[in-house]
């Protein structure tokens, strides 16, 4: 049987990185097994769901390269793929359960429901104790509905029956009898609840594998009851490990960016984000830490999920991104920089030859492409001389003012806007041969005079990229 998996987000906000991880697992599992990955939009929360969030989620998934085989934007054999377009289907199954006596209308007031909840917590009484559960009141309920009165519908739970699943991540999970009370499957506004329509849709879309977050595990018992009542085949469940921050609390905004669009804006590569998120809950059979989703198509399966909480570490993500940056071709790296770096910044103010040279120079110094602009601002706009122990030592050498005086004269005579690599080499050769300056005083003296720093990128590559004006300002300060 071909695997069919789905990712079913609610369009009530931007795509969370936890959701992106689930979507990635679904996509790769489908590709690895020759199955199908379905995108379904669960938009029955009409007050919070918007088309804008739906489109933003689809755009973020496309950016990540997490393509779906069926969905609201591409169609499919089992359309529609938005819950808001399936309301008649949900109603038909509600009617079926009402007719079979497995559901009932509930006219309890908010005050009555609140009291039931309080009694349940304080006295251990059943979660629902309203009279409408009893069959003797069903004719009255039907008359009130026929008269046009709005009401919710509850699933009638057997309090003596337990349920269990063999979870793909957690193994055998037992749900004891009496764990939940009669729960609402249709609200009084005519909209179905998550635990009800989720089952209807998974059955209608022929979903046989469900990968979802650990927080949904407690929902499973209610869904098992609906599967049983409607005679549907239960899919294989795999509840993925929770993502936590360094304080071991559930990942939230206090730990930093949590939505995919923010990582996109920060300049992360989609391949790197996929790579890192994949390892937060799954282990590579060859213990690889760097890979692409295409690599995973050959080795991915759902037996290597970890049930322990996965700790999110932004520094590890940055390192992962740096490894993927270094795998890009020169053309791919340039295209990435042009797309992400600010159009009014220093990088875009130069021609393509300069940009390529800049990226070649700085690639080993960065983890995320946006750091290029930060380094350029540092080297271009900062003409201050570093003030630390290392710089004081360099300034104490008698050779440093000699180098500065010589360089000031030479730079002043350069007719172009930039110093060429050939000119730089000539100047260094002159100081070495004519001024007899060698070794550390030569190399560190040149760096300090030209950049104001005691360390940094290769000078032979860096100096031709810097404007003559900034070089002259620095050497002037050293020669004073």
N, C-alpha and C positions, 0 to 999 in steps of 0.2 A: 504494500500500500504506500503510495506516494505521500510524503510529509506535506502537510498544509499548516503553516503557522501564521500568526497575525500580530500586528502591533496596533493597539487600539487606544490612541490618546484622546483626551478631552481638550477641545480648542478653547481653553479658558486662560491661557497664558502662553508664554514662549516655551519651546521645546527644552526640557530639563536634560542635563547630561545623563541622569539616571535613565530617562526615557530613551535617549539616544543609544545608550548601552543595550537596552532591551531590543530596540529596533535592529541594532547591528547584529546581535546574536540571532535574531529571527532571520534576517537577510542571509547571513553566512550559513546557517543551518540548512536553509532551503537550497542555496546554491551548492552546498557540499553533498547534498543527498538527492539532487535532481527534483526537489519539491517546489512548492509555491509559497511565496511570502505575500501576505495580503495587508494592506493598510485600510483600517476601518476608523472612521471618525465618530466618537461617542459624544454627540452634541445634544443630548436631551436636557442638559442644564441650560435652558433657554436664556436665563438671566445673565449667565456668565460666558456662554459660548459665543464666539464671533467668527465671521468669515475671515476677518483679518488675521486672527490667531491661527485659523486653519491653514491659510495660505502661507503664513510665516513658518509653520511647522513643516509643511510640504517643501518649502524652499530650503529650509535647514537640512532636511533629510536628503534632498538632491545634492546640496553642497557636500555633504558627507559621503556621497556616492552610495547611499543606502536605497537602492531602487526597489520598488515593489512591482509584483506581477499583476496585481489587481488592486483597485482603489478608486476613490471618488474622482480622481483626475484622469485616470486611464481606463476606467470601466472594468468589465469582467463578466464572467458567466453568471455570477451570483449577485449581481447588482440589485438594489443600490447599496452603497457602502457608507452612507451616513445614517445614523440612527433616526434622525429627525424625518427621514423619508420612509421609515418602516413602521410608523405608528399603527397602521391598520393590522399589520402582522402581529404586533404585540397584543393588541386588543383581542384578536381571534384566539390567542392562546390563553389569555386571561379568561375569556368566556368559556373556553374548554375546561379550565380548572374549576371555575365556578359551577359548571354543570355537573362535574364529577364529584363535587363536594370537597375538593382539595384546596379551595380558597373561599373566602367569604367577604362580604361587604362590611365595613367597619364605620360606624357613626359616632364613635367615642369622641368627646370634646378634648381640646388640648389640655384642659385642667385634669380630666380623667386620666389621660395618658401620662401626664407628669406624675400623678399620684401613683400610678402603676409602676413607673420607673423608680420612684422613691421607695416603694414597698419592696420592689425586687432587690434593691441594693441593701436596704436595712433589715428586711425580714426573710429574704431568700424566696419570696413567692415567685410564681411564674412571671416572665417578663410581660405577658399580656393576659389580663384576667377579665376583659370586657365580655359583656353578655352576648355580643354578636358572634362569638365563636360557636355558640350552641345552635344546633340545627333548628331548634324550636323557634328561633328568631329570624330565620332566613326568609320566610314568606313576607314578614314585615319589611325586611330590608329591601327585598325585590320591589315591593310596592312603592317604597320611598324613592328608589332609583327610577322606576317607571314614571313617577310623578315629576321627574326632572331634578331631584336633589343630588348634589355632588357628594361623592364619598370616595374614600380610598378602598383598595382591595388588599387583603392580607392572605398570605399563604398559610394553610393550616398545618402546623408542624406536629409530627408524632413525637411526643415527649419521651417515649420509651425506646426510641430507635437511635443507635449510634451509626456513624459513618466513618470510612477510612479511605485513604488513597496511598498509592505507592508513588511518592514524589520523586522526580528525576534528580533533585538536589538533596532533599532531606530524608529520603527513604520512606519508611512506613510512618504515616501520620494518622493518628486516631482522633476522631471528633466524638467525644462522649455524648450519650443521650442527655437531653435537657440543656445542652450548651447554648441554644438560642431559642427564643420564643417565636410566636407567630409574627412574621415580618411582612412589611408592606411590599407588594410587587407592582402596584399601580397607585399613583398619587391621585388625590382628588381633582387635580387639574388635567387628568387624562394622560399624564406622562409616566412611563415605566421607570422603575428603579434599576440601578446598576446591576444588582445580582440577578434580576429577572431577564432584562433584555440582553445582557451579556451571554446568557445561556442560549437564548433564542437565536442570536446572531452567529455564535460559534457553530451551532448546529446547521443553520441555513448556509453558512459559508464553508461547511465541510471541514472545519478546523479539527485536526486530530492531535496536535501538539500545542500546548499553551505555555509559553515562557513569559513570566511576569514577575514583578517585584515581590519580595518577601512579605511586604505589608498587606498583600492580598490574600495571604494564606488563611486568615480567619474568615474571609468571604467564601471560601471554598465549600464549607459545610452547607451553607444556604443554597449554593449553586448545585451541589450534589442532590439536594432534595428536589430542586426543579428538574434536573436531568431525569431523575427517577420518575417523578410524577408525569412527565411528558413522554417517557419512554425513549429518550435520546441516549445515544452512546456517549459515554464520558471520555473526553480526550485525556491524553497524558499530560499531567501538570508538572512543571518545573518552576519552583519559586526561588528566584535569584537572590543572592546575598545582598544585604543592605549596604549602602555606601555611607561611610562615616568620615568625619573630619579628624584632625589630630587630637581633638579632645574626646574622641570616641563617641561623639553624639552624631545623630543623623545629619547627613550633609545638608547644609542650608546656606542662605546668603551670607551669614556671618563668617563662613569659611572662605568667602570669595565668590567669584562668578560661578553661577550654577546653570545658566542657560547657554545653549549652543551658539546663539547669535552673538553673544559677548565674546566667546573665544574666536569666532570668525573675525570680529572687529579688532581683536587684539593681535591678529596676524598668525594664529596657529594654523598649521596645515591640517586639512581634514583627515589625511592618512595617519597623522600622528595622534590626533584625538581618538580616532577609531582604535588604533593600536593600543593606546594607553587604557582606554575604557574597557577594552576586551579583556585585559589582564586583571581587571578589578572584579574577580569572580570566576575566572576560567584560567587554566594553565595550558601552555603549549606542550604537546607531547615530546618535542625536542628541546624543551626549556628555553626557547628563543624569547628574547624580550623585544626584538625589532622585527616587524613583518608587515606585509600589506594584506588587505582583505583577499586579494587574488591568491596569495600564498595559503591562506586559511581554507580556501575552497578544497584543497587537497587533503587537509588533516583534521578539520573541525568536526567534532561530534558533541553530543549533549551528555557525555559521561564524565567530562572533566570539569564540571562546575564545582566550585567550592562553596560550602555553606557558611563559612566563617565571614564575619563582617569584613568588607573591603575598605581599607583606609586610603582615602584620596589625598594625594600629595602633589601640589602644583609644581614643586621643583622637579619631581620625577617626570611630570608631563612636559615640562620645558626641556629636560634632557632628551626625552623621547622625540620631541619636535626637532631638536638639534640634529639628531641622527637621521631623520627623514630629510631635513634641509640638505644635508651633505650627500644624499642620494639623488638629488635633483640634477638634471643636466644644466648646463650654463644657460640655455634658452628658457628652461622651466623656472630656474631661479630668478632670472630677470623678469619674466612674466609675473611671477608671484610678487616680487618687490614692487613692480609698477602698479599692480592691483591694490596692494595694501598700504604702501607708504603714502603720506599726504601729498596731494597734487601740488600744493603750494610750498612744499618743503625743499630742502637742499638737494635731495636725491634727484627729484624731477627737474631741477634747474640746470642739469647738465645733459650732455649728449649721451647716446647709447654706449659709445666706446668708453667714456669715463665711468658710466654706471656699471659696466661689466668689470672694469678694473677695480672699482670700489667693492663690489660684491666678492670678487676673488680675494681681495685683501682682508675683508672683515668676516668672511664666512666662519673661520675658526674661532672668532671672538664672540659670536652671538648664539643664542638659543632660539630666539624668535625673530622674524624678519623686521619687526618694528624697532628692534634695538639698533638697526643700521642708522636710522635717523637720529637716535640719541647719541651715537658715537660721532656722527657727522657734526652735530651741533657742538659737541665737545671739542673736536679738533678744529672746526672752522670758526666758531664764534667765541670760544674761550681762549683769549690770548694772555691770560694770567699765567704767571710762573708758579709752579708747584712749590709749596713751602712745607718740607718735611726733612727728616734727618738725611735721607738719600740725596735730596736736592742741595742741602747745605754742604754735604761732602763734595758734590760735583762742583759747586761754586767755589769751594776752597782750593781747588786745583788751579795752579797758575796757568795751565794750558787752556782752561775753559774761556777766559776772557780773550785769549788769542784767537780761538776758534770763532767766537762771537764777532769780533772785530773784522776778521777775514770774511765771514759769511755775510755780514751786513753790507760790505762793499760789493761782494759778488751778486747778491740778490738785487741790490739797487741797480745793477747794470743789466739785469735780465729784461729783455724787451717784451717778452710774452707775459701773459697773465699767470702762467705756471712755470715752475722749474722743471726741466726735463730730467729723466733718469740719467742721461749722459752728463749733463751739467753737474748733477749731484755726485756722480762717480768721480768726475774731474776734481771737484772741490775736496773730496775725501782723500784722493790720491795726493793732492798738493799738500794738505796738512800732514799727511803721513811721511812724504818724502822731503818736502822743503822745511816744514816746521818741526819735523822729527817727533810727531805725536803718534803714539801707537797704543794698541790694546784697549783697555778699559777707558783711559782718558779720551781716546779718539772716538770710540763708538758711543759711549755714554755722553761725552761732551757734545757731539753732533746732535744726539737725540734731545738733550736738554735744551740746547740753543734753538733748535728748530720747532720743537713741540711743547717745551716747558714742562715735560714729564720725564721721569726716570725710567719708564718702561712703556711698551706699546707695540703696535704692529711693525712689520718690516719697513724700515725707513726708506729703502730703495723703491718700494711700492707706494708708500704713503706720501712722500714728499711731492711727487708729480701730481698728486690729486689735490693738494692744498693750494689755496690762492696765495700768490706772492705777497699780498698785503699782510696776511696773518703771519707768514714766516718772518717778514721784516719787523713786525711789531714785537715778536718774541725775541729775536736776536738783539734788537735794540735795547730791550730791558736787561738782557744778560750782559751786554757790553757796557752798560752805564757804570 
